C-alpha cells in the first residue's frame, strides 16, 4: 500500500488523545450514604465490570475512527505494479481516429467529438509537467513532437474527418517512435477509436516500457451499401464501340439491400442505369452497357443513393479511348502485302512498315503490336530489343518464312522462351481444331458451324514441343501439331505461327480467319487500364509514356490543386510521385504545358465502409501482447479510471466509510450501556 500524501501520517499522534482521556478520568465521585449496603454488593460488582468493558470498547472505536480519518487524508492506494514508479515526468501519446467511420453518431454526438472530449479528460488526469503527442490518421510531420497541455488542446480543436485509415500496429509503431527515446519519463499510449473491424494477420505488439490504453468510442449500428470497384469486360476501348462496365456493390449490413439504383455518367452525360438487390453481408455485380464514346480520356461517375453513410456512394473512373492502335511490321526485302491489306480495312489500325536495318529501337514501345514477316534471319541486336519489348508488356507476332534461317529463329525464340522451329515438314496438313474457349476468339464467331472450315497447308514448320513453357494452342492439326500458339512472357505476349504466309504453300492468308486473327493480335496489345487510384494508398502513378525527363515539367491539377510531381523512368513508362498531397476524390489531369497527357481518378478508401466493430473481448485478444487497459467511455468522465490506472486502487473512500462506521458503533455502545445501566438502577 502507498500514500499520495504521506505527510498526513504524522496526524496519527492524535491517537494518544482518546487514550489520555480514558486513562485520566477527572470526574469526581459523589458519595451516597445508605443505612445498609449488604443488598447492593452484587449489583456494584456487575456495574464495575460492565463499565470497564464499555470504556475499552469506546476507546477502541474512537482510536479506529481517528486512525482511518488520518488515513483518508493521506490518500492510501494499492498499486498494481510490483515496483514503485520512481519517474516523475509523463510522456503521453494520444491517438484520435479521424477516419470516415468517426462521423457516425451516438448519444454523445459524433464519435469524433466524443473522442476529443475524452482526450481533454486524459490531459486533465495528469500534472502540468506532462507532455503530449497528438496523433491522427494524417501522420503529419508536425504530429511527431511533444506538446504542453495548452498546445495539445489547441491542436485538438483543429482535428477534422479525413480520408486516411491506419491499422493498429502502424499507429502504435508511430507513437512508439516518438516515446521510446524519452527513457527518463513514464511512456503512455492512448488509442481513442471506434475500433472498426479490420483484418489482423498478427497480434499487436508494443515495447514493454510503454503502457497501452484503449478507449473504445461506441457507435450505433448503421446499415451501409458501398460501391467497391468496377472493371470493363474488355481492355480495348474504340471510338463508338460497345462498352460493358461491371460494377461491384457490397452490402455491409445484416439485412437484404433491396432495389439499389445505380447511375452511370460519362463526361457529365448519363449513359446507363441499373437496379440491384444484395443479400446480407454479400456483394453483387451489375453490368452496365453503353456506347458512342469519342476518342480521348473519359471521366466516369458511378453512383448510388444510400444514407446516412455517403462517402462510398460514388466511384470515379477514368480511361482512354484510343483513336488508333499502332502496329509495326518488320521485314527484310518487302513487307507482306496481305498483312498490309488486312489492316487497311479499318482506320483504327495504323500499320508502319520498317526494314530490319532501319528500325528505330527507341520507338518500339510506342507500338501495341510488332509483326515479324518476310524476315529471313533475326539480328542479335533486334532479338535483344524485341525481348525487352515483350518483357515490358508488348505483343509480338512471329511468322517464319519457309526459306528462313531456322537456327537464327531458334536462338531468338529460346531466349524468350517459346517453342521454336525444328525443320520443314513437306506433308500436307489440315488444321482440324480451334481453341474456341480461349479468350483470343471472344466475339469472333456469332455462331460456330458444325463443319468449320479451317486453313490447310502443303508445307509447314515442325515445332518443338517443350513442356516448360506458357504455351496455349490456338490452332492445331494432325492431332497434336501446334500451328498457332500464344505464350505469356512476363507482361507481354508472343504469337508463334507454324503456318507460312506464302500463298504457294498455304491458304492461310486467303482464309476467313486471317483477318480476325490479325485484328485480335493487334487488340491484345492493349493492357487493361487502371481505372482509379485510392487516396491514402497510392503515392505515385505510372504513365505509359517514355522520355518525359529533363526539361519536361509535368503537373497534376484540377480546379482546386496543382502539384508538380517528381519524375522517374521505369521500364513501362514514367512514374510520377506526389506523396500524400492528394486528399480529395476528383479527376486530376496530368498536363505538360497546355497538353493533357492523362486523366486520373482518385477515390476514398473503402476500408471504412464495413460498419462492424471490435468488442472488448476482441480487443483483449488482438492486443494481448501489449497487456492493454481498456477504459469504458460511458457518459461519466474517464478521469477516475485513468487515475486508478496510474495510482492503483484508491482506498481513501473506504477509509471515510470506516470512520463513519466506527463513530456509529461508538454512539451505539454509549446508548446501549446507558440503557442497560438504567435498567439495573431500576431494579
C-alpha positions, 0 to 999 in steps of 0.5 A: 500500500502507498500514500499520495500524501504521506505527510498526513501520517504524522496526524496519527499522534492524535491517537494518544488523545482518546487514550489520555482521556480514558486513562485520566478520568477527572470526574469526581465521585459523589458519595451516597450514604445508605443505612445498609449496603449488604443488598447492593454488593452484587449489583456494584460488582456487575456495574464495575465490570460492565463499565470497564468493558464499555470504556475499552470498547469506546476507546477502541472505536474512537482510536479506529475512527481517528486512525482511518480519518488520518488515513483518508487524508493521506490518500492510501492506494494499492498499486498494481505494479510490483515496483514503485514508479520512481519517474516523475515526468509523463510522456503521453501519446494520444491517438484520435481516429479521424477516419470516415467511420468517426462521423457516425453518431451516438448519444454523445454526438459524433464519435469524433467529438466524443473522442476529443472530449475524452482526450481533454479528460486524459490531459486533465488526469495528469500534472502540468509537467506532462507532455503530449503527442497528438496523433491522427490518421494524417501522420503529419510531420508536425504530429511527431513532437511533444506538446504542453497541455495548452498546445495539445488542446489547441491542436485538438480543436483543429482535428477534422474527418479525413480520408486516411485509415491506419491499422493498429500496429502502424499507429502504435509503431508511430507513437512508439517512435516518438516515446521510446527515446524519452527513457527518463519519463513514464511512456503512455499510449492512448488509442481513442477509436471506434475500433472498426473491424479490420483484418489482423494477420498478427497480434499487436505488439508494443515495447514493454516500457510503454503502457497501452490504453484503449478507449473504445468510442461506441457507435450505433449500428448503421446499415451501409451499401458501398460501391467497391470497384468496377472493371470493363469486360474488355481492355480495348476501348474504340471510338463508338464501340460497345462498352460493358462496365461491371460494377461491384456493390457490397452490402455491409449490413445484416439485412437484404439491400433491396432495389439499389439504383445505380447511375452511370455518367460519362463526361457529365452525360448519363449513359446507363442505369441499373437496379440491384438487390444484395443479400446480407453481408454479400456483394453483387455485380451489375453490368452496365452497357453503353456506347458512342464514346469519342476518342480521348480520356473519359471521366466516369461517375458511378453512383448510388443513393444510400444514407446516412453513410455517403462517402462510398456512394460514388466511384470515379473512373477514368480511361482512354479511348484510343483513336488508333492502335499502332502496329509495326511490321518488320521485314527484310526485302518487302513487307507482306502485302496481305498483312498490309491489306488486312489492316487497311480495312479499318482506320483504327489500325495504323500499320508502319512498315520498317526494314530490319536495318532501319528500325528505330529501337527507341520507338518500339514501345510506342507500338501495341503490336510488332509483326515479324514477316518476310524476315529471313534471319533475326539480328542479335541486336533486334532479338535483344530489343524485341525481348525487352519489348515483350518483357515490358508488356508488348505483343509480338507476332512471329511468322517464319518464312519457309526459306528462313534461317531456322537456327537464327529463329531458334536462338531468338525464340529460346531466349524468350522462351517459346517453342521454336522451329525444328525443320520443314515438314513437306506433308500436307496438313489440315488444321482440324481444331480451334481453341474456341474457349480461349479468350483470343476468339471472344466475339469472333464467331456469332455462331460456330458451324458444325463443319468449320472450315479451317486453313490447310497447308502443303508445307509447314514448320515442325515445332518443338514441343517443350513442356516448360513453357506458357504455351496455349494452342490456338490452332492445331492439326494432325492431332497434336501439331501446334500451328498457332500458339500464344505464350505469356512472357512476363507482361507481354505476349508472343504469337508463334505461327507454324503456318507460312504466309506464302500463298504457294504453300498455304491458304492461310492468308486467303482464309476467313480467319486471317483477318480476325486473327490479325485484328485480335493480335493487334487488340491484345496489345492493349493492357487493361487500364487502371481505372482509379487510384485510392487516396491514402494508398497510392503515392505515385502513378505510372504513365505509359509514356517514355522520355518525359525527363529533363526539361519536361515539367509535368503537373497534376491539377484540377480546379482546386490543386496543382502539384508538380510531381517528381519524375522517374523512368521505369521500364513501362513508362514514367512514374510520377510521385506526389506523396500524400498531397492528394486528399480529395476524390476528383479527376486530376489531369496530368498536363505538360504545358497546355497538353493533357497527357492523362486523366486520373481518378482518385477515390476514398478508401473503402476500408471504412465502409464495413460498419462492424466493430471490435468488442472488448473481448476482441480487443483483449485478444488482438492486443494481448501482447501489449497487456492493454487497459481498456477504459469504458467511455460511458457518459461519466468522465474517464478521469477516475479510471485513468487515475486508478490506472496510474495510482492503483486502487484508491482506498481513501473512500473506504477509509471515510466509510470506516470512520463513519462506521466506527463513530456509529458503533461508538454512539451505539455502545454509549446508548446501549450501556446507558440503557442497560445501566438504567435498567439495573438502577431500576431494579 
